[in-house]
Amino acid sequence: MNAVNLLGFDLEGLAAYCEQLGEKRFRATQLFRWIHKRGASDFDQMSDLAKSLRDKLASRAQITALPVISEHVSADGTIKWLFDVGAGDAVEAVYIPESDRGTLCISSQAGCAVGCRFCSTGHQGFSRNLDTAEIIAQLWYAEHSLRRRQGSDERVISNVVMMGMGEPLQNYSALLPALRMMLDDHGYGLSRRRVTVSTSGVVPMIDRLRDDCPVALAVSLHSPVDALRDQLVPLNKKYPIAELLDACNRYLERAPRDFITFEYCMLDGVNDTPELAHELVELLRGHVSCKINLIPFNPFPASGLTRSSRERVTAFADILIKSGLITTVRKTRGDDIDAACGQLAGEVQDRTSAYVRMVRAPVLVKAAVVALPS
């Protein structure tokens, strides 16, 4: 019998599993707390579980983290892990410490099927969805390894952003239980305001997330006009900007925050002109409650793109701010270890091609890289 990885169960799923073993549902809560609050992987450690249950678990289940291929630590404290997800695929997660928070950026897919022209993940192709255990294992490993190295039982990670490799809303069945584990008070106990799903604009799944588990939402916008966004984000041809904004307004009815974050990567000569800034104002002001996050472009090999100058970013931001739109410019972190936006590196076997090819290339942190190749 293949051992079941218990990292793949949210509390309801774990309760159902315990019932299959002939155990009371309350045992699931005890087990869940041991796994996620305490980071236990050895059933013998779980002293308040009956010996008979521990024996059952030891013979049928496991708590298995992803193998760590590498770890790199930046001068600014950012930590980047490369995780092996098997069959030649690897994904990365990044921990970003700040004075008032600790943020973990995690992946939901090995590769990405959206196919954005500007995205290095798109060049890698798509291998497969991560399962729930593989998604939550990134958080499980990061949280408890950081606690051990800090010699503390206090929570280290206060924020989780689904902004790593892949489009989270195209892996919804695995994403949803992972989000529920992050929010569960018996697990990581994160606030809905502090868990963010970033999407390129999968409109029907934005609606489903609104109904099932509304957390903070970030949308990769990158252009205020369909003609340009069609080229930057091919998904826009299916779900154009007007439909996307309608979905954002529906989402706000149940969102934990009173705004949607629109991510906008600043690329020299592509989407950073004053004219486009004014178009962005007309698109958003008075139509959707939002915050705009301007993201400096981090070059990657073969991109052929350059970062907008500080002067152009400032001029663009000034137009938005003077119009009354809340606007921030993202600070780059971890660029000395290639952990900044657009610099993550993974390994993906592209299973969407007529042939399988191994590609090693920088992997986009969603919404971080935008431009038309020359």
N, C-alpha and C positions, 0 to 999 in steps of 0.2 A: 504494500500500500504506500502510495506517495504521501509524504508528510505535507500537511497544509501549513502554509506560512501565515501565521496569525496577524501579521502586519497588514494583511489585506482585508480585515474585517473591521467595519465600524462597530459601535456598541450593539446595535440591533443585530448585525450579522454575527457578532460573537455570541450573543445571547441565543440565537438560533442554533449555532454550532454546539454550544454547551448543552442545549436541550437534546440534540442528536446523541450526545454522549450520556444521556440520562441524568444530567445535572440540572439543578435549579437555575433560573435565570440570574439570580443575584450573584452567582459565581462569576458570571461574565463581567460584572462591574469590578469585582476584585481582580480578575485576570487582566482586564483592560487597564486598570490603574497600575498594576505591576509593569505592564509592557510599556505604556506611554508616559506615565508620570515618573516612574522610577528607572526606566530603561533596562529592565531585566530581560535577559535572553535565556536564562537557565531556570527551568521549572522548579528545581530543587531550592532555589532562592525564595520561592513564593510561600513563605512560612504559614500564612493564614489559609492556604488551600489544603483540603484534605489530601492525605498521602495517596489515596485511591485515585483522585482526580489528577494529581501530578503524574502518577504512573500512566494514566490514560493519555495525557498530553504528551508525555515523553515518547510514547510509542506511535503516536498518530500525528503530532503537530510539531512545528518549529517556529522560532522567531529569528528570522535570518535577514541580516542587513545586506546591502549591496557591497560586493568587494570594492575596495578603494584602490584604484590604479595609481593615483598620485594626489599629493596635496601641496599647494603652494601658498605661501603667506606673503602678503604685500607689506611694503614699508608703512602703509597707512592702516594696517591691521586687517584688511580684507583677506579672507581665506577662500581658496578655490579648490574644490574636490572634483576629481574625475572618477566616475563610478562605472564599473563594468556591468552591463545589463545583458551580457551573453550574446552568442552568435555573431561576434565581431562588432557589436554595437557598444558605445559608451556615451554617457551623458554627463553634464557638469552641473554642479550647484555652487552658489557663491554666498558666503556670509559677509555682511557689511555691518561692522559695528559703528555705532554713533553714540554720542553722550547720553541721549535719551531713549535709545532703542537699539535693538539688534535685528536686522532684516536678513531673511534667507530667501534667495531667488532659486526656484527649483524648476525642473523640466517635467513635461507631461508626455512627450513623445520622443522616440529616437528618429530624428529627422523631422521634416514637416511637409505635408502634402498641399499646403496652400499655394506654393509656387510663386511667391512674390519675386519680382525680377531683381529687386535690390538686396535680397536676403541671401546670405551665404549658406544658410540652412537649406534654402531652395536648391542651391547648386549641389548639395549633398544628396538631395532626394529624400525619400521617405522609406523607412524600414518598417516600423510598427508603432502601435500605441504602447505606452507603458501601462502595466496593470496597477491596481490600487496599491498593492504592496510595494511596488517599485517607486511610486510617487511618494508615499508616506515614509519609505525607508530613507529618503534623502533628509527629511526633517528629523526622523528618529535618530539617525546617526549623528547629524550635526548638533542637535540639541544635547545629547547625552555625552558626546565626546568633548564638547565645549565645557559642559559642567565638570567633567572629570579633570580636564586640564586647568580649570580655574579653581578646583577644589571646593566646589559649592553645590548645594542642592537647589539653589534658586534658579528660576527660569532664566535662560539666556536669550532665547529667540522670542521677540515680542511681535514681530511682523513677518508674514509670509507673502511673497509675491509670485504668482504663477506667470513668470515672465522669461523663463528659460527656453529651452529648445521645444519647439512644437506649438501648435494651436490648441490650447486647453479645451475649448468648446467643441473640438472635433474628436475629443476623447472623453465625452461627457459621462459615460457609464462608469469609468474608473475615477474620474475627477470628483464626482459627487460624494461618494463615501469618504474620499480623502479629505475633502473640505469639512465634512461632518466630524471627522476625527480631530481635525485642527481646532474646531470650535467647542468640542465636548469638554465640559468641566472635569470629567474623569480622565480626559486625555491631556491635550495641550492647553485648553482653556483660553484660546485666543479670542479676542473680540472680533465680531463681524467687520468692524471698521478697520481692523488691522490685518485682514486677509484679503488680498486683491487678486482678481482674475483679470488678466490682460487678453484681449481678443482683437483680431483683425477685422471683426465685424460679422460673425455668424448669427444673423438676426434671429432665426427661430430658436437657437440655443440660448441667446440672451433672454428671451422670453421664458424659457424653461428654467433657467437659473433664477430668474425673478421669482418664480412660483415655488421652486424646490429649496433653494438655499441662497438667498440674496446676501452677497458679500460686497465689498467695494469693487467697483468696475473701472477698468482702464481700457480705453479704446484707441487702437493705432489708427490715427487719422491721416496725418502727413500731407494732406492737401485739402483745400476747401472746395475744389471743383472736381466734378466727376471725370472729365477728360484726362486730367493728370493722375487722379487716383486710380483710374482704370489701369493705367500703365504701371503704377507703383504697387498697387494691391489688386491683383486680378479678381479677387473675391468681390470687389466693388461692382463688377459687371453683373453679378447675380444679386447683390444687395447694395444698391447705390446709396449715396449719402443721405438722401431724404428718408429712405426706409430705415437706415441705420439710426438717424436722429430720432425718428418716431419710436424705435425700440428703446433707445436710451431714455426717452421721456416716460415710457411705460415702466421701465426698470426703476426709475426714481420713485415711483409710487410705493415701492417696498424696500428700497435701498437703505442700508444703514447710515450712509452719508447723504447729504442733501445736494451732492454734485457728482457728476461723472468726470473722471480725468481723461482728457484727450492728449495723447502723446504725439509729438510733432518733432521729427528729427530735422535739424537744420543742415541742409546741404547746399553748398555754394553754387549759385546759379540755377538751382533746380526748383526749390520751393521756398526760397528765403527772400523774395522780393517784397518791397512795400506794397505793391499791388495785391499780392496774395495775402499779405497781412490784413489789408482792408477787406478783401473778400472773406477772410476767416471771421472778421468782426461781424460782417453782414450775415454770415451763415449762423453764427452761434448766439450773438447778443440778443437777449429777449426770447430766444427760441428753446434753449436748453440750459439748465443750471450746470455750470461746468468750471473746471480749472484746467488751464492749458500748461502742459509740461514740455518746454522746449529742450531738446536733447542734443548736445554736441555730438557730431559724428566722429566715431573712432575708426579710422581707416583700417581696412583689412586687405590682404593680398588680392590682387586682380580686380579690386573694386573700380579703379579708375576714377575715384571720387575724392573730393576734398572737403574738409570741414569749413563751414561758413566762418568768416572772420568774426572776432569778438564784436567789431563795430556793426556788422550786419545783423548779428544776433541781438545786440542791444537795440538797434533801430527797429527791428521786427517786434521785439518785446515791448518797446515804448508805445508803438501803435496800439497794441492789444491792451496794455495797461491804461493808457489814456482813454480808451473806449469803455473802460469799466470791467474788462475781463481779468479775472485773477490769473496771473501768469508767473511761472517760475522757470528758472533755467537749471536743469539737473547738473549737479556736481559730479564729475567723473571720479570713480574710485577703482583702485586695483589695476590701473593700466600698466604698472610695472610688472605684473604677472599675467598680463593678457586676460584680466578678469573684468575689464570695463565693458560697457555696453558695446556689443558688436564684436567683442574679442574672444568670446568663449570658444574653446576647441573641443570637439568630440570626434567619435568615429561612428560612421553610419554605413551600413550596407544598403545601397539603394535598391529596393525591391519593386520599384515602380518602372524601372527600365526594362528593356527587352533582355538585358543581361545584368548580372549582379556585379557591381564594382565597388571596391573599397575606396573611400574618399577620406582624406584627412584635410580638414579646412576649418577656418574659424566658424563658429556657430553663433548665430545672432541671438542676443537677448531680445525678445520680442519688442518691436517698435523702436529699436535703437538705430537702425540703419535704413536710410531711404534715399534713393536716387535712381535716375535712369542711366544705365551704362551707355557710354559713348559708342 
